[in-house]
Structure formats: structure tokens, C-alpha cells
Amino acid sequence: MINKLICILLLVLYFILIYLIYKEIKNYKYSTIESFQLYSTNNSNKINKINKNNSIEHFQSNVNEWTSTPEELNASKTGLNKIQKDEINDLINAKVNHGINEKLKSQISNNNVRNTAIERGPIGPAGGEYIASGMLINKEYGTENDQIINMNVSRSHGEGDSGKAYLELKDMFSPASYWYFSKEGKIKNRFDDFCLTTNGNLESDLYMSQCTEDNPNQLWEWNNKSNRLVLQNSNKANSEKCISLSGKKTDPHTKLAGCSNNNGKCSGSDKRFLRLKECNQTINDNEIWSFN
């Protein structure tokens, strides 16, 4: 009886073991084991899109690691050497320089086109040393409360009697409003580089004429103590000839700003002209000048 029970128990254990083995085999067969392809290349695009994340090898070139030589494999994986880097830098620099040069040529060409359509301005003064330059301002009539400049010395576009210097409303854009006082003593106008000139007679108006080396009536000096502009050959013990202003008047020889004809009778043509005056120790405001 006992032997039969043992046989039955062993038989039950056998079937249980067989069942466990079968279950284990079944679980292993249908388990989610990750599948992958051995490699992918650019020649198998469709497969790559499907199994992109399941591929062991991903090659970005056409080099085949299974058939290529070691030299080809090393060349595909090694970075640029120094010579190759220098060649690439040279190509980039050449391209950039070419682009910059083309841009500059385009700008120069455009500027030349614009310049041909605009009249060239007046020529500046010849080379030399200048002790003062700018607008020539009179103390009495050039400023308001000695602060705001409202008038400066200008000149008509002529020479001699038709090219006199006079006081005009401030015009900072007119070349006739700018003057240069050279180290030699000449007062030049920027419009045509002519010199402020006198005939040497007292109470005579100053005028513009071509600068010459041997003309003493074009030589002035700056009096640092009084800020007067004094004729160099007029120095005397008690008086000297300096630049002052006339009273308002109409000049029949000079076409002034605002006039429509040369008869000097047009409205608003009265001006104060620069004139030569005998200056004594008493300093008047209309004798005091400044370059601004």
C-alpha cells in the first residue's frame, strides 16, 4: 500500500515538472526580446526609417566597415589635419575678402554716380599754417548779449569794388562765411581763396583780390590785447589802421544778398561794410573781432 502511494506521488511530481517546463518554454518563446539589424547604411533608407533605433551601427558615409580597408576606415573617422584646416580657412578668407571688395566697389560706384549729379563745392585754402579760422564775428553787431551769434562777415562773389566784404546774417552753410587767418598775415576767404585787401586809405571799404606775396595791403596782424585786426605797415606810436565797420549803406557796385539787380536800390540791401579805420587807444566794440 505504501509503495503505491509513493508511486502516485512521484507521478504527480513528474507531471508538475513537465507542466512547469512547458510553461517556461512558452513564456520564453513569446517574450518581447528586442530585435535589431546588424547594420544600416544610406543605401537602405526604407529599412533605416523603420528600424532606425534598433540598429547597432549607423554609418553617415558609404564606407562599408565589413569590406573597406583599415586605411579607408581610419580616414572616414579621423578629423581634419592641419593642412586641411588651413586650406579651408584660406577658402573662407578668400570668399569673405571677395565679398567685401565687391561691396566696396558697389559703394564707390554709387558714390561716383551721385557725385556726378552734384556740383562740386568751392576749393579749400592752399596748404599753410593758420593761426585762426572759422566765421569772422564782430563784437558789436555779430552777437546777441555776447552769446548768440546772429551775423558774420561774408563777401559778394566778385573782385575789387564788386567783391566787397560786409556783415550778413549768419549762414553756416555758405563757403563765403568762412575765413582763414594765415601765419603770414593774410585773411583768406574759403569761397575762392582770395585775400581781404585794402587800398590803404582811411574810411575805405575792404574788398577781395587775388593773394600776392608782395602786396602789403593784404597783410594783417592780430592784436592780442585788443582783439583788433591791424594793417601791418600802419604801426604808429599812438594810432594804427585797423578793420572796423561802416554805417548801414547801399553800395552801387556790389550785388548783395536779397537784391534782384545791381543798382543797389532794392529793398533791404543796406549793409555794414568792412572798412579801414584809424584806431587809437580807445577801443570800440565794432573794432573787436573773433574767429568762431
Buried (B, 14 or more C-beta within 10 A) or exposed (E): EEEEEEEEEEEEEEEEEEEEEEEEEEEEEEEEEEEEBEBBBEEBEEEBEEBEEEBEEEBEEEBEEEEBEEEBEEEBEEEEEEEEEEEEEEEEEEEEEEEEEEEEEEEEEEEEEEEEEEEEEEEEBEEEEBEBBBBBBBBBBBBEEEEEBEBBBBBBEBBEEBBBBBBBEBBEEBBBBBBBBBEBBBBBBBBBBBBBBBEEEEEBBBBBBEBEEEBEBBBBBBBEEBEBBBBBEBEEEEEBBBBBBBEEEBBEBBBBBEBEEBEBEBEEBEBBBBBBBEBEEEBBEBBBBBBB
